[in-house]
Amino acid sequence: MPVLDAREIDRSYDQQTILANAAMTIDEGERVGLVGNNGSGKSTLGRILSGREKPDSGTLAQSRGTRIDYLEQEPVLTAGSTVLEVVSESLVRWTAARNRHDAVTEAMAHPDAADKIEDLIRQQASAADEIEREGGWERLHEAEAILGNLGIDDSSRRVDTLSGGERRRVALARILVDAPDLAILDEPTNHLDITTIEWLEDYLRNRFRGALLLITHDRRVLENVTDRTLEIHAGKINSYAGGYVAYLEARAERAAHEERTEKNRQNFLRRELEWLRRSPQARTTKQKARIDRVENIRDQAGPEKQKKIEMQAQSRRLGKTILEVAAMDIHRDGKDLVSDLTFALGAGERIGIVGPNGTGKTSLFLTILEEISPASGSLTIGTNTRIGYLDQNRGGLEPAETIYETLSNDRQQVKLGSESLGIAAYLERFLFDRHQQRSRIGTLSGGERARVCLARLLADESNLLLLDEPTNDLDTTTLAALEEMLLNYAGSALVVSHDRWFLDRIATSILAFEGNGRVELHAGNYSEYRERKAALPTRAKAKSGASSPKPAIAKTPTRAKKLSFKEERELEAILASVEIDEGRIHDLEARLADPETYKKGGEAIKILQAELAEEQERLLEKMNRWEELESRKNSEKPAG
């Protein structure tokens, strides 16, 4: 049954058509993704469907009593309220029923209640039934748990003190707690770290019961959560069954079909025009009908091809040393962010950097840029290394300047290989036409600002790119172009990103900020890093559970140093203690998932989270030591 039906929706701004006769339907419980280029009208459609904006024409129909919530990119929160008060705003009926139940319960304890006890009991039962219908007795504790999973640990903070990213997380929590019939989420993964995105993905897929419209560039979330994909292009909405991969396949097939149809049309026109040139001047009725048909087909518009961004980086020759870090510590604002970090960046390497917010990823970039100094250790930047930096806040843009002025302030030409382009032609490669190039920076959307920053970055020569959350606000078309640019880039790159699909495409290794100053380098892309990390406890359990005797194998000399008696005992002890550590971790995770925990306040939650982080760090250290000893032990045995 449809929860929302939109028909013949038109919307224009300043004579620019955004939506033209657009139509769509969302059924109860359906998970729908919405994709399209920046500026195609995705957010406009979201506002119209949620009732926050009126279309120029068209109709919206929804089931009686349907509740629709909308996550805006810049949400408005009630000033002066605490986080918990804002999140609880959606629990109006639940709060009223709970207050009524508490008042009746208090009245029943009054000495004068004996004469009306039966009526009070009925009122109490009625309030209790209403509480159950509204989700049960633990809604406030569930709200605390959702906030905690979204990285908001102190629900007593005033929303006026929150950053932009924190305000979005509070607004998202408010929607999840409300559990509407339809949630329209506009870029819900922006400003979230990967761990939080994976929690949200699981919650939307397995726990959220309403319908979803996800407006997002996060292709992994689209693939894992949605079962239908809508695409906005040229004001129209096209629907494709399945998640993001199925959408790409179906769109490619449709484009191929349109290309075949257009090729057949052009072939027909060539044959008919040749006939017209050969035919005598006199026209029979049958000939005139044939001429009319040719002219009608000639006047038909061919399929409109989607424009693609042409993104190319200028790279300088790399020297022998690009970037080397040795035993480096980074302290900032009284926090020990990085401890004993050592790595060397090789030619052509693209290191993806991941980790929770606040663990030091951006601080590493600022240290490389020499904007902050390391507390200890050394940082060596090669003589020939030229750094290009994209900061996550898209800084350095002047709101009053036009797009053209932003690029032309210090250059008139952009050299790409052997080709030199004027500024206007260069900006057209980033899908800014001559008219758009006169737009002020302050009027641009987040995606358009991101494209300006990328155009400015790639206009200069570099051989080391530092990209801090480059995928934020970019549409999937621009993301694909950015990926291709990096894959073809002759230099090296360090890329902070929460986009798992992006990291799987471009990363040759992963630098993981694990918290408490620990940073580890892993070969391969993000999925390979996660698989190896997940396999460590499993491998340890399998090893500790093996009890069947093995046949004796004759030993052959090896170059590896044999385990000493003490190291053999250490290996056995690690295997025994891993299960104990995992038991502690399981217990702490269970306590953090228990709504009762959140009755004790934010300080108790922080203590448990700190204990969990320590236990996880201790377990990881043991597993690293176990791998080292096990590898040496296995090297003592001949193959086969």
C-alpha positions as CSV (number, residue, x, y, z in Angstrom):
1,M,0.0,0.0,0.0
2,P,1.4,3.4,-0.9
3,V,2.5,5.6,2.0
4,L,3.1,8.5,-0.4
5,D,2.2,9.2,-4.0
6,A,3.5,12.2,-6.1
7,R,2.1,13.0,-9.5
8,E,3.0,15.6,-12.1
9,I,5.3,17.6,-9.8
10,D,6.8,20.8,-11.3
11,R,9.3,23.1,-9.6
12,S,11.4,25.9,-11.1
13,Y,13.7,28.6,-9.6
14,D,14.6,31.8,-11.5
15,Q,13.4,30.3,-14.8
16,Q,15.5,27.2,-14.3
17,T,13.4,24.0,-14.3
18,I,14.3,21.6,-11.5
19,L,11.4,19.1,-11.7
20,A,9.2,18.7,-14.7
21,N,6.1,16.4,-14.5
22,A,8.0,14.2,-12.0
23,A,6.1,11.3,-10.5
24,M,7.0,8.6,-7.9
25,T,5.4,6.3,-5.3
26,I,6.8,4.9,-2.1
27,D,5.1,1.9,-0.5
28,E,4.9,1.0,3.2
29,G,8.2,-0.3,4.6
30,E,10.0,0.2,1.2
31,R,13.6,1.3,1.2
32,V,14.3,3.7,-1.7
33,G,17.5,5.4,-2.7
34,L,17.5,8.7,-4.6
35,V,20.5,9.6,-6.8
36,G,21.3,12.3,-9.3
37,N,23.9,14.9,-10.1
38,N,24.4,17.9,-7.8
39,G,21.8,20.5,-8.6
40,S,19.4,17.9,-10.2
41,G,16.7,18.5,-7.6
42,K,17.2,15.7,-5.0
43,S,16.9,18.0,-1.9
44,T,14.1,20.0,-3.6
45,L,12.1,16.8,-4.1
46,G,12.8,15.8,-0.5
47,R,11.5,19.1,0.8
48,I,8.4,18.9,-1.4
49,L,7.6,15.3,-0.3
50,S,8.0,16.2,3.4
51,G,5.7,19.2,3.0
52,R,8.4,21.8,3.7
53,E,8.2,23.3,0.2
54,K,5.3,23.7,-2.2
55,P,5.6,22.6,-5.8
56,D,4.6,24.9,-8.6
57,S,2.0,22.3,-9.7
58,G,1.2,18.7,-9.1
59,T,-0.4,16.5,-6.4
60,L,0.8,14.7,-3.3
61,A,-1.3,12.0,-1.7
62,Q,-0.6,10.1,1.5
63,S,-2.4,7.7,3.7
64,R,-4.5,9.1,6.5
65,G,-2.5,9.7,9.6
66,T,0.9,9.1,7.8
67,R,3.8,10.7,9.7
68,I,6.7,11.9,7.5
69,D,10.0,13.1,9.0
70,Y,12.7,14.9,7.0
71,L,16.4,15.1,7.8
72,E,17.6,18.4,6.4
73,Q,21.3,19.1,5.5
74,E,21.2,22.0,7.9
75,P,18.6,21.1,10.6
76,V,16.9,23.6,12.8
77,L,16.9,22.6,16.5
78,T,14.9,24.2,19.3
79,A,17.2,26.9,20.8
80,G,18.1,26.5,24.5
81,S,17.0,22.9,24.6
82,T,19.1,20.0,25.7
83,V,20.0,17.2,23.3
84,L,17.6,14.8,25.1
85,E,14.8,17.4,25.1
86,V,15.1,17.8,21.3
87,V,15.2,14.1,20.6
88,S,12.2,13.6,22.9
89,E,10.1,16.2,21.0
90,S,8.8,13.5,18.7
91,L,7.5,11.5,21.7
92,V,4.6,13.8,22.4
93,R,2.0,11.1,22.8
94,W,4.3,8.8,24.7
95,T,5.3,11.7,27.1
96,A,1.6,12.6,27.6
97,A,0.7,9.0,28.4
98,R,3.7,8.6,30.7
99,N,2.8,11.8,32.6
100,R,-0.8,10.7,32.9
101,H,0.2,7.3,34.2
102,D,2.6,8.9,36.8
103,A,-0.1,11.3,37.9
104,V,-2.7,8.6,38.3
105,T,-0.2,6.4,40.2
106,E,0.5,9.2,42.6
107,A,-3.2,9.9,43.1
108,M,-3.8,6.2,43.9
109,A,-1.3,6.6,46.9
110,H,-3.3,9.4,48.4
111,P,-5.3,8.6,51.6
112,D,-8.6,9.9,50.0
113,A,-8.3,7.7,46.9
114,A,-10.2,4.7,48.3
115,D,-13.6,5.9,47.1
116,K,-12.4,6.3,43.5
117,I,-9.8,3.5,43.3
118,E,-11.6,1.6,40.6
119,D,-11.8,4.6,38.3
120,L,-8.1,5.4,39.0
121,I,-7.2,1.8,38.1
122,R,-9.0,2.1,34.8
123,Q,-7.2,5.4,34.1
124,Q,-3.9,3.8,35.0
125,A,-4.5,0.8,32.7
126,S,-5.6,3.1,29.9
127,A,-2.4,5.2,30.2
128,A,-0.3,2.0,30.4
129,D,-2.0,0.7,27.2
130,E,-1.2,4.0,25.4
131,I,2.5,3.8,26.5
132,E,2.7,0.3,25.1
133,R,1.1,1.4,21.8
134,E,3.7,4.2,21.6
135,G,6.6,1.8,21.9
136,G,6.8,0.7,25.5
137,W,8.3,1.9,28.7
138,E,11.9,2.3,27.7
139,R,11.6,5.0,25.0
140,L,13.8,7.5,26.8
141,H,16.5,4.9,27.4
142,E,16.3,3.9,23.8
143,A,16.8,7.5,22.8
144,E,19.9,7.7,25.0
145,A,21.2,4.5,23.4
146,I,20.6,5.8,19.8
147,L,22.4,9.1,20.7
148,G,25.3,7.1,22.1
149,N,25.6,5.1,18.9
150,L,25.6,8.3,16.9
151,G,28.5,9.6,19.0
152,I,26.5,12.0,21.3
153,D,27.5,10.9,24.8
154,D,26.2,13.8,26.8
155,S,22.5,14.2,26.3
156,S,22.3,17.1,28.8
157,R,24.3,19.5,26.5
158,R,22.5,22.5,25.1
159,V,22.1,22.2,21.3
160,D,23.4,25.8,21.0
161,T,26.8,24.5,21.9
162,L,26.9,21.8,19.2
163,S,29.0,21.8,16.0
164,G,27.2,21.5,12.6
165,G,28.0,17.8,12.5
166,E,26.7,17.1,16.0
167,R,23.5,19.0,15.2
168,R,22.9,16.7,12.2
169,R,23.4,13.7,14.4
170,V,20.9,14.9,17.0
171,A,18.4,15.6,14.2
172,L,19.0,12.1,12.9
173,A,18.5,10.6,16.3
174,R,15.2,12.5,16.7
175,I,13.9,10.9,13.5
176,L,15.1,7.4,14.5
177,V,13.4,7.7,17.9
178,D,10.2,9.0,16.4
179,A,10.1,6.0,14.0
180,P,7.8,7.7,11.4
181,D,5.9,6.0,8.6
182,L,8.3,7.6,6.1
183,A,11.8,8.9,6.9
184,I,13.4,11.1,4.2
185,L,17.1,11.4,5.0
186,D,19.2,13.9,3.1
187,E,22.8,12.9,3.2
188,P,22.6,11.1,6.6
189,T,26.2,9.8,6.5
190,N,27.8,13.2,6.2
191,H,30.1,14.0,9.1
192,L,29.9,10.4,10.4
193,D,32.9,8.1,10.9
194,I,32.8,4.6,9.4
195,T,31.9,2.8,12.6
196,T,28.9,5.1,13.1
197,I,27.9,4.7,9.4
198,E,28.0,0.9,9.8
199,W,25.8,1.1,12.9
200,L,23.3,3.4,11.1
201,E,23.3,1.1,8.1
202,D,22.5,-1.9,10.3
203,Y,19.8,0.1,12.2
204,L,18.1,1.2,9.0
205,R,18.2,-2.3,7.4
206,N,17.2,-4.4,10.4
207,R,15.5,-2.2,13.0
208,F,13.7,0.7,11.3
209,R,10.2,-0.4,10.4
210,G,8.9,2.6,8.4
211,A,9.6,3.4,4.7
212,L,12.8,5.1,3.8
213,L,13.9,7.6,1.1
214,L,17.7,7.9,1.3
215,I,19.2,10.9,-0.5
216,T,22.9,10.0,-0.3
217,H,26.1,9.7,-2.2
218,D,27.2,6.8,0.0
219,R,27.1,4.0,-2.5
220,R,27.8,1.2,0.0
221,V,24.8,2.3,2.1
222,L,22.6,2.5,-1.0
223,E,23.7,-1.0,-2.0
224,N,23.2,-2.5,1.5
225,V,20.0,-0.8,2.5
226,T,17.8,0.0,-0.5
227,D,15.7,-2.3,-2.6
228,R,14.8,0.3,-5.3
229,T,16.7,3.3,-6.8
230,L,15.2,6.5,-8.2
231,E,17.3,8.7,-10.4
232,I,16.6,12.4,-11.1
233,H,17.8,13.5,-14.5
234,A,16.6,16.5,-16.6
235,G,13.7,17.1,-14.2
236,K,12.3,13.5,-14.6
237,I,12.4,10.6,-12.2
238,N,13.4,7.1,-13.4
239,S,12.9,4.0,-11.2
240,Y,15.1,1.0,-11.1
241,A,14.6,-2.2,-9.2
242,G,17.3,-3.1,-6.7
243,G,20.2,-1.4,-4.9
244,Y,23.0,0.7,-6.3
245,V,24.8,-2.1,-8.4
246,A,21.5,-3.2,-10.0
247,Y,20.8,0.5,-10.8
248,L,24.2,0.9,-12.5
249,E,23.6,-2.2,-14.6
250,A,20.0,-1.2,-15.6
251,R,21.0,2.3,-16.4
252,A,23.9,1.1,-18.6
253,E,21.5,-1.2,-20.4
254,R,19.0,1.6,-20.9
255,A,21.7,3.9,-22.2
256,A,22.8,1.1,-24.6
257,H,19.2,0.6,-25.8
258,E,18.8,4.4,-26.4
259,E,22.1,4.4,-28.3
260,R,20.9,1.5,-30.5
261,T,17.6,3.3,-31.1
262,E,19.3,6.5,-32.0
263,K,21.7,4.7,-34.4
264,N,18.7,3.1,-36.1
265,R,17.0,6.5,-36.4
266,Q,20.1,8.0,-37.9
267,N,20.5,5.1,-40.4
268,F,16.8,5.5,-41.4
269,L,17.2,9.2,-41.9
270,R,20.3,8.7,-44.1
271,R,18.4,6.2,-46.4
272,E,15.3,8.4,-46.6
273,L,17.3,11.6,-47.3
274,E,19.2,9.7,-50.1
275,W,15.8,8.7,-51.5
276,L,14.6,12.3,-51.4
277,R,17.7,13.4,-53.3
278,R,17.2,10.8,-56.0
279,S,13.4,11.2,-56.4
280,P,11.8,13.4,-59.1
281,Q,10.3,16.7,-58.2
282,A,6.7,15.6,-58.7
283,R,5.2,14.3,-55.5
284,T,2.4,11.7,-55.3
285,T,0.2,11.5,-52.2
286,K,2.2,8.4,-51.1
287,Q,5.5,10.2,-51.6
288,K,4.3,13.2,-49.6
289,A,3.3,11.0,-46.7
290,R,6.8,9.5,-46.8
291,I,8.4,12.9,-46.8
292,D,6.2,13.9,-43.8
293,R,7.3,10.8,-41.9
294,V,11.0,11.6,-42.6
295,E,10.6,15.2,-41.4
296,N,8.8,14.1,-38.2
297,I,11.6,11.6,-37.4
298,R,14.3,14.2,-38.3
299,D,12.7,16.6,-35.8
300,Q,12.7,14.2,-32.9
301,A,15.3,14.9,-30.3
302,G,17.8,12.2,-29.7
303,P,18.5,10.8,-26.2
304,E,20.2,13.4,-23.9
305,K,23.5,12.1,-22.7
306,Q,24.5,12.8,-19.1
307,K,27.5,15.1,-19.0
308,K,30.6,13.8,-17.3
309,I,33.2,15.6,-15.4
310,E,36.7,15.5,-16.9
311,M,39.1,15.5,-14.0
312,Q,42.8,15.4,-14.5
313,A,45.7,16.1,-12.1
314,Q,48.9,17.8,-13.0
315,S,51.8,15.9,-11.4
316,R,55.4,16.8,-11.0
317,R,58.3,14.3,-11.1
318,L,58.7,12.5,-7.8
319,G,62.0,12.3,-5.9
320,K,63.5,9.3,-4.1
321,T,62.0,10.5,-0.8
322,I,58.3,11.6,-0.9
323,L,57.2,11.5,2.8
324,E,58.7,9.6,5.7
325,V,57.4,9.6,9.3
326,A,59.5,8.0,12.1
327,A,58.4,7.4,15.7
328,M,56.2,10.5,15.6
329,D,53.9,11.6,18.4
330,I,51.2,14.2,17.9
331,H,49.6,16.0,20.8
332,R,46.9,18.6,20.4
333,D,44.6,20.4,22.9
334,G,45.9,18.3,25.7
335,K,45.3,15.0,24.0
336,D,47.8,12.4,22.9
337,L,46.4,11.7,19.4
338,V,49.2,9.8,17.7
339,S,51.9,7.7,19.4
340,D,55.1,6.3,17.7
341,L,53.8,6.5,14.1
342,T,56.2,5.2,11.5
343,F,55.6,4.9,7.8
344,A,57.1,5.8,4.4
345,L,55.0,6.8,1.4
346,G,56.1,5.2,-1.9
347,A,55.6,6.4,-5.4
348,G,52.1,5.8,-6.7
349,E,50.8,4.8,-3.3
350,R,47.3,5.9,-2.2
351,I,46.8,5.4,1.5
352,G,43.3,5.6,2.8
353,I,43.0,6.9,6.4
354,V,40.2,5.8,8.6
355,G,39.2,6.0,12.3
356,P,36.7,7.6,14.6
357,N,36.2,11.3,14.7
358,G,38.6,13.1,16.9
359,T,41.4,10.5,16.8
360,G,43.9,12.7,14.9
361,K,43.4,12.1,11.2
362,T,43.2,15.8,10.3
363,S,45.9,16.6,12.8
364,L,48.2,14.3,10.9
365,F,47.6,16.4,7.7
366,L,48.2,19.6,9.6
367,T,51.5,18.2,10.9
368,I,52.5,17.2,7.3
369,L,51.6,20.8,6.2
370,E,53.8,22.1,9.1
371,E,50.9,24.0,10.6
372,I,51.4,22.1,13.9
373,S,54.6,20.5,15.1
374,P,55.0,16.9,16.2
375,A,55.6,16.4,19.9
376,S,58.4,14.0,19.1
377,G,59.8,11.9,16.3
378,S,60.7,13.1,12.8
379,L,58.8,14.1,9.6
380,T,60.7,14.2,6.3
381,I,59.2,15.7,3.2
382,G,61.1,15.1,0.0
383,T,62.9,18.0,-1.8
384,N,60.8,17.4,-4.9
385,T,57.5,16.8,-3.1
386,R,54.8,19.4,-3.9
387,I,51.7,19.0,-1.8
388,G,48.1,19.7,-2.9
389,Y,45.7,19.9,0.0
390,L,41.8,19.7,0.1
391,D,40.5,20.4,3.6
392,Q,37.1,19.0,4.7
393,N,35.6,22.4,5.4
394,R,36.3,23.5,1.8
395,G,38.1,26.6,3.2
396,G,39.7,29.4,1.3
397,L,36.6,30.3,-0.8
398,E,35.4,33.9,-0.7
399,P,31.6,34.0,-0.7
400,A,31.5,37.3,-2.7
401,E,33.7,36.0,-5.5
402,T,32.3,34.2,-8.6
403,I,33.4,30.8,-9.6
404,Y,35.5,32.2,-12.5
405,E,37.2,34.8,-10.2
406,T,38.1,32.1,-7.7
407,L,40.1,30.3,-10.4
408,S,41.4,33.3,-12.3
409,N,42.9,35.3,-9.4
410,D,46.4,33.9,-9.8
411,R,46.2,32.3,-13.3
412,Q,44.8,32.9,-16.8
413,Q,45.6,29.4,-18.2
414,V,45.6,25.9,-16.8
415,K,48.1,23.5,-18.2
416,L,47.1,19.8,-18.5
417,G,49.9,17.8,-19.9
418,S,50.7,19.3,-23.3
419,E,47.3,21.2,-23.4
420,S,46.7,24.7,-22.1
421,L,43.1,25.7,-21.3
422,G,41.5,29.0,-20.5
423,I,39.8,29.3,-17.2
424,A,36.3,29.2,-18.7
425,A,37.1,26.0,-20.7
426,Y,38.8,24.4,-17.7
427,L,35.7,25.1,-15.5
428,E,33.4,23.6,-18.1
429,R,35.2,20.3,-17.5
430,F,33.8,20.5,-14.0
431,L,30.3,21.0,-15.4
432,F,30.2,24.8,-14.8
433,D,28.9,26.4,-18.0
434,R,29.7,30.0,-18.9
435,H,26.6,31.2,-17.2
436,Q,27.2,29.3,-14.0
437,Q,30.8,30.6,-13.8
438,R,29.3,34.0,-12.9
439,S,27.6,32.6,-9.8
440,R,28.8,33.8,-6.4
441,I,30.5,31.2,-4.2
442,G,28.0,32.1,-1.4
443,T,25.1,30.9,-3.5
444,L,26.5,27.5,-4.3
445,S,25.4,24.1,-2.9
446,G,27.8,22.0,-0.9
447,G,28.4,19.8,-3.9
448,E,29.1,22.7,-6.2
449,R,31.5,24.2,-3.6
450,A,33.3,20.9,-3.5
451,R,33.7,20.9,-7.3
452,V,35.1,24.4,-7.2
453,C,37.7,23.3,-4.6
454,L,38.6,20.3,-6.7
455,A,39.0,22.4,-9.8
456,R,41.2,24.9,-7.9
457,L,43.3,22.0,-6.3
458,L,43.9,20.2,-9.6
459,A,44.8,23.4,-11.5
460,D,48.2,23.4,-9.7
461,E,51.0,20.9,-10.1
462,S,51.5,18.5,-7.2
463,N,52.9,15.0,-6.6
464,L,51.4,14.4,-3.2
465,L,47.7,14.9,-2.6
466,L,46.3,15.3,0.9
467,L,42.5,14.9,0.6
468,D,40.4,15.3,3.8
469,E,36.9,13.8,3.3
470,P,36.9,14.6,-0.4
471,T,33.7,12.7,-1.0
472,N,31.5,14.9,1.2
473,D,28.6,16.4,-0.8
474,L,29.7,15.0,-4.1
475,D,27.3,13.2,-6.4
476,T,28.0,9.7,-7.6
477,T,29.0,11.0,-11.1
478,T,31.7,13.3,-9.6
479,L,32.8,10.5,-7.2
480,A,33.4,8.2,-10.2
481,A,35.5,11.0,-11.9
482,L,37.5,11.6,-8.7
483,E,38.2,7.8,-8.4
484,E,39.4,7.7,-12.0
485,M,41.6,10.7,-11.5
486,L,43.3,9.2,-8.5
487,L,43.7,5.8,-10.2
488,N,45.5,7.6,-13.1
489,Y,47.4,10.0,-10.9
490,A,51.2,9.7,-11.3
491,G,51.9,11.0,-7.8
492,S,51.0,9.7,-4.3
493,A,48.0,10.4,-2.1
494,L,46.9,10.3,1.5
495,V,43.0,10.3,1.7
496,V,40.9,10.6,4.8
497,S,37.5,9.2,4.0
498,H,34.4,7.6,5.5
499,D,33.3,6.3,2.1
500,R,33.9,2.6,2.1
501,W,33.1,2.1,-1.6
502,F,35.6,4.9,-2.5
503,L,38.3,3.4,-0.3
504,D,37.8,0.0,-1.9
505,R,38.3,1.6,-5.3
506,I,41.4,3.7,-4.7
507,A,43.3,2.7,-1.6
508,T,46.5,0.6,-1.9
509,S,46.7,0.5,1.9
510,I,44.8,1.6,5.0
511,L,46.2,3.7,7.8
512,A,43.8,2.9,10.7
513,F,43.5,5.3,13.7
514,E,42.4,2.9,16.4
515,G,42.2,5.4,19.2
516,N,44.4,6.0,22.3
517,G,47.2,7.1,20.0
518,R,47.5,3.8,18.2
519,V,47.8,4.0,14.4
520,E,48.4,0.9,12.2
521,L,49.2,0.5,8.5
522,H,47.5,-2.4,6.6
523,A,48.1,-3.4,3.0
524,G,45.1,-3.5,0.7
525,N,41.8,-1.7,0.5
526,Y,39.2,-1.1,3.2
527,S,37.3,-4.4,2.8
528,E,40.5,-6.4,3.0
529,Y,41.5,-4.5,6.1
530,R,38.2,-5.2,7.7
531,E,38.3,-8.9,6.8
532,R,41.8,-9.3,8.3
533,K,40.8,-7.4,11.4
534,A,37.6,-9.5,11.9
535,A,39.6,-12.8,11.3
536,L,42.0,-12.3,14.1
537,P,39.8,-13.4,17.0
538,T,38.3,-16.2,14.9
539,R,41.8,-17.5,14.1
540,A,42.7,-17.3,17.7
541,K,39.6,-19.3,18.8
542,A,40.2,-21.9,16.1
543,K,43.8,-22.3,17.2
544,S,42.9,-22.6,20.9
545,G,40.1,-25.1,20.1
546,A,42.3,-27.5,18.1
547,S,42.9,-30.6,20.1
548,S,43.3,-33.5,17.6
549,P,46.8,-34.9,17.4
550,K,48.9,-34.1,14.3
551,P,51.2,-36.6,12.6
552,A,54.9,-36.1,13.2
553,I,56.8,-34.3,10.5
554,A,60.5,-34.4,10.1
555,K,62.1,-31.1,10.8
556,T,64.3,-29.4,8.3
557,P,66.7,-26.6,9.0
558,T,65.2,-23.1,8.6
559,R,66.6,-19.6,8.8
560,A,63.8,-18.4,11.2
561,K,64.7,-18.2,14.9
562,K,63.1,-21.0,16.9
563,L,60.8,-20.2,19.7
564,S,62.4,-20.4,23.1
565,F,60.8,-22.4,25.9
566,K,59.6,-19.1,27.4
567,E,58.0,-17.9,24.1
568,E,56.3,-21.3,23.7
569,R,54.7,-20.9,27.2
570,E,53.8,-17.3,26.2
571,L,52.1,-18.5,23.0
572,E,50.0,-21.0,25.0
573,A,49.1,-18.3,27.6
574,I,48.0,-15.9,24.9
575,L,45.6,-18.4,23.5
576,A,44.1,-19.1,26.9
577,S,43.7,-15.4,27.8
578,V,42.1,-14.3,24.5
579,E,38.9,-16.0,25.4
580,I,38.9,-14.3,28.8
581,D,39.5,-10.9,27.2
582,E,36.7,-11.5,24.6
583,G,34.4,-12.4,27.4
584,R,35.1,-9.1,29.1
585,I,34.5,-7.3,25.8
586,H,31.3,-9.1,25.3
587,D,30.1,-8.2,28.8
588,L,31.0,-4.5,28.3
589,E,29.3,-4.4,25.0
590,A,26.2,-5.9,26.5
591,R,26.2,-3.4,29.3
592,L,26.5,-0.5,26.8
593,A,23.6,-2.0,24.8
594,D,21.4,-2.2,28.0
595,P,18.9,0.7,28.3
596,E,19.4,0.5,32.1
597,T,23.0,1.7,31.7
598,Y,21.8,5.0,30.4
599,K,19.8,5.8,33.5
600,K,23.1,6.3,35.3
601,G,24.0,9.3,33.2
602,G,26.8,10.3,30.7
603,E,29.8,9.8,33.1
604,A,29.0,6.2,33.7
605,I,28.6,5.6,30.0
606,K,32.0,7.3,29.3
607,I,33.7,5.1,31.9
608,L,32.3,1.9,30.3
609,Q,33.3,3.1,26.8
610,A,36.8,3.8,28.1
611,E,37.0,0.3,29.6
612,L,35.8,-1.2,26.4
613,A,38.4,0.7,24.4
614,E,41.2,-0.5,26.8
615,E,40.0,-4.1,26.6
616,Q,39.9,-4.0,22.8
617,E,43.4,-2.4,22.6
618,R,44.7,-5.1,25.0
619,L,43.2,-7.9,22.9
620,L,44.6,-6.4,19.6
621,E,48.1,-6.2,21.1
622,K,47.8,-9.9,22.2
623,M,46.6,-10.9,18.7
624,N,49.5,-9.1,17.1
625,R,51.9,-10.9,19.4
626,W,50.2,-14.2,18.8
627,E,50.5,-13.7,15.0
628,E,54.2,-13.0,15.4
629,L,54.9,-16.1,17.5
630,E,52.6,-18.3,15.5
631,S,54.3,-17.2,12.3
632,R,57.8,-18.1,13.7
633,K,56.5,-21.4,15.0
634,N,55.0,-22.4,11.6
635,S,58.2,-21.4,9.8
636,E,60.0,-24.1,11.8
637,K,58.0,-26.7,9.9
638,P,58.7,-27.7,6.3
639,A,55.9,-27.1,3.7
640,G,53.6,-30.1,3.0
